Amino acid sequence: EGICEVADAIMIARGDLGVEIPLEDLPVIQRHLVQSCARIGRPVIVATHLLESMIQNPMPTRAEVTDVSNAIYEQADAIMLSGETAAGKYPEKCVQVLDRIARRIEKESGLGFHTLHEPENTRDELARSACRLADALKAPAIVVITRRGVLAHQVASYRPAHSIIYAFTNMSSTRRKLWLVRSVVPF
């Protein structure tokens, strides 16, 4: 958890992690890391071996579909393909399959605004209130003006169900970092 607090984002490289820990611990640690990052508003990416069979085959296994859906249910900010698109025979198909799974799970699951953590300060309370209001109104967007991206992170950490978060900043480094955050479109 200490690493989560000081990092800009966390990538769970499951291929590498699976070599370092017992395989049965991998899903437990993945879930713990995703939850830890969500609690503090840190972007978390679940990566590698999501659709590994699609390196050679045009369709994923059922287990892979379930694995991808679990990362989405856990509320990872991003799911990332690696070898599937870098060296696979079906890179475009991999992206299409991943997109279809993600959209279906997000639509069906009822994922959206929920309190993963309690507000710790006024800015955090403002972020939670903005999400509650946006969800009540089914607003298509929440606009955030930010310098370092902190408020955009805080709003995103409450996972507004119906809204894209448009984050405006004059800092190019902040814009680059915000591309990792779920539901945030930086300008």
Number of C-alpha atoms within 10 A of each C-alpha: 10 7 10 19 14 10 11 13 19 20 17 21 16 19 13 11 15 14 10 10 11 9 12 9 11 18 15 10 15 19 17 14 22 24 19 18 25 25 16 16 24 26 26 26 24 24 19 19 20 27 27 19 16 23 21 13 14 14 16 18 13 9 11 17 17 13 16 21 22 15 22 21 16 16 24 24 25 19 21 19 19 17 15 24 19 11 11 18 15 17 19 11 15 25 16 11 18 20 12 11 17 19 13 12 16 16 12 8 11 10 17 17 19 14 13 15 15 11 15 8 8 9 14 20 15 15 20 25 15 18 29 19 13 20 19 11 11 14 15 13 17 20 16 20 16 18 17 17 21 17 19 27 26 22 26 27 30 25 26 27 22 20 22 19 24 17 23 18 18 12 13 13 12 19 21 11 15 24 15 20 24 20 24 24 17 23 16
